Amino acid sequence: TTVIKDEDNDDETIYDEEYSDPYEKVKKYKRSPRHKNKKHKNHHSTTELPETKTVPVEQPKDFPPSDEIYKYIMERAGPLAGIGTGDYVTFIDTTGKSPNNPNVIIMYCFYPKEDKSGLRTILHAYNWNSQMINAVSEKQSDILLMIPMLLKPISYGNITFTNNVQARPKIFLNYFDDSEDLNTYVKTVRFIEKFIDTKSFKKHNAKLVKVPDSTCDGLSYNSDDYWKCSLQRRASSCYHLSSTARMGDNILTSVVNYKLQVHGLENVRIADASVMPYTVNANIHATCVMIGEKCADRIKQYWKEKV
């Protein structure tokens, strides 16, 4: 059952459809002699953390406003000059020990009340059911969606495969296999609570939008146990899979050498996120580009020396 609280009155809308999350149950990998196994790392995130609601603001009927369009054309400035989703991010260290070495990134997606199509799209991507998406997107207010992502997950996933090249590999994400990942998310929730209690958010009358579900409703709201329950229900992938073909010198614990050559094979190299010994503390795109460029340099150097 999903209950959506209306901020403007005490009414609640109740839907008797159980929310189904493919990541709700974490599958455990059982080692089998006939299977080969590779560990992988992945950034993952959750949308269950608080969305920020602002009170409705008067907007011109034409959105975006004409003056913003003019500002962009003449000065390449204003809201239209941004990239939209993901204009800004926050890096934090929930341990309080290494502020220059963050373990969480928070991404922000702002959706004005006049245009919620992007909000619906991203919630759908995070496996929210249609009734829950409708309940949130139909609110007559601006929405700031906060999406935390673990940069240093301790939990490992597994990829298994057999000698049958026609068989599909089996992927076990194993989110929260190590409870410390869950504790890091709870600390992130507490950071966000303090964040929206700042003057900058208060002047916009920002409030948390609570979206309960029947699985966690029996727990005291805003307790650590409540968030652990909710986080396990809402966690999903950021699609930053890496580290399945690690770089290293030991053929027993790695797949490629520092030249990205596969151990024991000639003329075969790997140049993607799989060669990372550990996932990086950020989105992996820039690192993947660097790996590809480095591999190209190695190949050119190889043929230059050979010729």
C-alpha positions in Angstrom: 0.0 0.0 0.0 1.3 3.4 -1.0 0.2 6.5 1.0 0.8 9.9 -0.4 0.5 12.7 2.1 -0.9 16.0 0.9 1.1 18.9 2.3 -1.8 21.3 2.0 -4.2 19.4 4.1 -4.5 16.3 6.3 -5.9 14.0 3.6 -4.1 11.0 2.4 -4.5 9.1 -0.8 -4.2 5.4 -0.4 -3.4 2.9 -3.2 -3.8 -0.8 -2.5 -1.1 -1.9 -5.0 2.0 -3.4 -3.5 5.2 -1.7 -4.8 7.4 -4.2 -6.6 11.1 -3.6 -6.7 13.4 -5.9 -8.6 16.2 -5.0 -6.2 14.2 -5.7 -3.1 15.7 -9.0 -2.5 19.5 -9.3 -2.6 20.5 -12.6 -4.2 23.5 -14.4 -2.7 26.1 -16.0 -4.8 26.8 -19.7 -4.1 30.1 -20.9 -5.5 30.0 -23.8 -7.9 33.0 -25.7 -9.3 31.7 -25.5 -12.8 31.3 -21.7 -12.7 33.9 -19.0 -13.1 33.4 -16.0 -10.9 34.4 -12.4 -11.3 33.8 -9.7 -8.6 32.5 -6.4 -9.7 32.0 -3.0 -8.2 29.2 -0.6 -9.0 28.0 2.8 -7.8 24.4 2.6 -6.7 21.9 5.2 -5.6 18.5 5.6 -4.1 15.5 7.9 -4.8 13.9 7.2 -1.5 15.9 10.0 0.1 13.9 13.2 0.6 12.7 15.1 -2.4 12.5 18.8 -1.6 9.2 20.7 -2.2 8.9 24.4 -2.5 5.8 26.4 -2.2 4.1 27.2 -5.6 5.6 30.3 -7.2 3.9 32.5 -9.7 5.3 31.8 -13.2 4.5 33.4 -16.6 2.2 31.4 -18.8 5.0 30.9 -21.3 7.6 28.7 -19.7 10.5 29.2 -19.8 9.9 33.0 -19.6 10.6 35.1 -22.7 13.2 37.1 -20.9 15.2 33.9 -20.1 15.1 32.9 -23.8 16.3 36.3 -24.7 19.1 36.1 -22.1 20.2 32.8 -23.5 20.3 34.0 -27.1 22.1 37.2 -26.3 24.4 36.2 -23.5 24.4 32.4 -23.4 23.4 32.7 -19.7 20.5 31.9 -17.4 18.8 28.6 -16.7 18.7 27.6 -20.4 22.5 27.7 -20.6 22.8 24.8 -18.1 22.7 21.1 -18.9 19.4 20.7 -17.0 19.4 17.5 -15.0 22.6 17.4 -13.0 23.6 21.0 -13.1 25.1 20.7 -9.7 26.4 18.0 -7.3 27.6 17.7 -3.7 30.5 15.6 -2.6 30.5 14.6 1.1 32.5 12.5 3.5 30.1 10.9 5.9 33.0 9.6 8.1 34.1 13.1 9.0 37.7 12.1 8.6 38.7 12.9 5.1 36.7 15.9 3.5 39.0 15.8 0.5 38.3 12.1 0.0 34.4 11.9 -0.2 32.5 8.6 -0.1 29.1 10.0 -1.3 28.0 12.2 -4.1 24.5 13.8 -4.2 23.0 14.6 -7.5 20.1 17.1 -7.8 17.4 17.2 -10.4 15.0 20.2 -10.4 11.6 19.9 -11.9 9.3 23.0 -12.1 5.6 22.4 -11.5 4.9 23.3 -15.1 7.0 20.4 -16.5 7.1 17.1 -14.7 7.9 14.9 -17.7 11.5 14.6 -16.7 10.5 13.7 -13.1 8.2 10.9 -14.4 11.0 9.6 -16.6 13.6 9.4 -13.9 11.2 7.8 -11.3 10.2 5.3 -13.9 13.9 4.5 -14.5 14.3 3.9 -10.7 11.5 1.3 -10.8 8.7 3.4 -9.1 5.3 2.1 -10.0 2.9 4.2 -12.0 0.6 5.1 -9.1 3.5 6.4 -7.0 4.9 8.3 -10.0 1.5 10.0 -10.6 1.1 10.9 -7.0 4.4 12.7 -6.8 4.4 14.3 -10.3 0.9 15.7 -10.0 1.8 17.8 -6.9 1.3 21.5 -7.7 4.8 22.5 -6.6 8.4 22.5 -7.7 10.3 19.4 -6.9 14.0 19.1 -6.2 15.0 15.4 -6.3 18.1 14.5 -4.3 19.8 11.3 -5.5 22.8 10.1 -3.3 25.3 7.7 -4.7 27.8 5.6 -2.9 31.3 6.3 -4.3 33.1 3.6 -2.3 30.7 0.7 -1.9 32.1 -2.1 0.3 29.7 -4.7 -1.0 30.9 -6.8 -4.0 28.7 -8.2 -6.7 29.4 -11.3 -8.8 29.3 -12.3 -12.4 29.3 -16.0 -13.1 29.5 -17.9 -16.4 30.1 -21.4 -17.8 32.1 -22.8 -20.7 28.9 -22.7 -22.8 29.4 -19.6 -24.9 25.6 -19.6 -25.7 24.7 -19.3 -22.0 24.0 -15.9 -20.6 26.2 -14.7 -17.7 24.5 -14.4 -14.3 24.8 -11.1 -12.5 24.4 -10.8 -8.8 24.5 -7.2 -7.6 24.6 -8.0 -3.9 23.7 -4.5 -2.8 24.1 -4.0 0.9 25.8 -7.3 1.3 28.0 -5.4 3.7 25.9 -3.5 6.2 28.3 -0.6 6.3 27.0 0.6 2.9 23.5 0.9 4.5 24.9 2.8 7.4 26.6 5.2 5.0 23.3 5.9 3.4 21.6 6.6 6.7 24.4 9.1 7.5 23.6 10.8 4.1 20.0 11.1 5.1 21.0 13.0 8.2 23.2 15.3 6.2 20.3 16.1 3.8 18.1 16.9 6.8 20.6 19.4 8.0 21.1 20.7 4.5 17.4 21.6 3.9 17.3 23.2 7.3 19.7 26.0 6.1 18.6 29.6 5.4 18.9 29.1 1.7 16.3 26.3 1.7 14.2 27.8 4.4 13.6 31.0 2.4 11.9 28.8 -0.3 9.9 27.0 2.4 11.4 23.7 1.4 9.9 20.6 2.9 10.5 16.9 2.7 7.9 14.9 0.9 7.3 11.6 2.7 6.3 8.7 0.4 5.5 5.8 2.7 5.0 2.2 1.7 3.5 -0.7 3.6 6.7 -2.6 4.1 8.3 0.1 6.2 5.3 1.8 7.7 5.4 -0.4 10.9 8.7 1.2 11.9 9.0 4.6 13.5 9.3 7.2 10.8 12.7 8.9 10.5 14.4 6.3 12.7 17.5 4.6 11.5 15.6 1.3 11.1 13.0 3.0 9.0 15.5 4.4 6.6 17.4 1.1 6.4 14.2 -0.5 5.4 13.3 2.2 2.9 16.7 2.4 1.4 16.8 -1.3 0.7 13.5 -0.9 -1.1 14.6 2.1 -3.2 18.2 1.4 -4.0 19.0 1.0 -7.7 22.0 1.0 -10.0 23.8 4.1 -11.4 25.1 1.8 -14.1 28.7 2.4 -13.3 29.7 -1.3 -13.3 33.4 -1.8 -13.1 36.3 -4.0 -11.9 35.4 -7.3 -13.5 38.7 -7.5 -15.4 41.1 -5.9 -13.0 44.5 -4.6 -13.9 47.5 -6.1 -12.1 50.6 -8.2 -12.2 49.2 -11.3 -10.5 47.5 -13.5 -13.1 45.5 -15.2 -10.3 43.9 -11.9 -9.1 43.9 -9.8 -12.3 43.0 -10.1 -16.0 45.2 -7.5 -17.7 48.6 -6.0 -17.1 49.5 -2.3 -17.0 49.5 -2.2 -20.8 45.9 -3.5 -20.8 47.0 -6.8 -22.4 45.1 -9.9 -21.3 47.4 -12.2 -19.4 48.4 -15.2 -21.5 47.0 -13.9 -24.8 48.6 -12.1 -27.6 47.1 -9.0 -29.3 44.1 -8.9 -27.0 43.6 -5.8 -24.8 40.7 -4.5 -22.7 40.0 -0.8 -22.5 36.9 0.0 -20.5 35.7 0.3 -16.9 36.3 -3.4 -16.2 40.1 -2.9 -15.8 39.7 -0.5 -12.9 41.1 -2.3 -9.7 38.5 -0.3 -7.8 35.8 2.0 -8.9 36.7 5.7 -8.9 35.2 8.3 -6.6 33.0 10.0 -9.3 31.1 9.2 -12.4 33.2 6.9 -14.4 32.9 8.4 -17.9 36.0 10.6 -17.8 38.1 7.7 -16.5 36.8 5.4 -19.2 37.8 8.0 -21.8 41.3 8.2 -20.3 41.6 4.4 -20.3 40.7 4.3 -24.0 43.2 7.0 -24.8 45.9 5.3 -22.9 45.2 2.0 -24.7 45.4 3.8 -28.0 48.8 5.3 -27.1 50.1 1.8 -26.0 49.0 0.3 -29.3 50.7 3.0 -31.3 53.8 2.7 -29.3 53.8 -1.1 -29.8 53.6 -0.8 -33.6 56.1 2.0 -33.7 58.7 -0.1 -31.9 57.9 -3.2 -33.9 58.2 -1.4 -37.3 
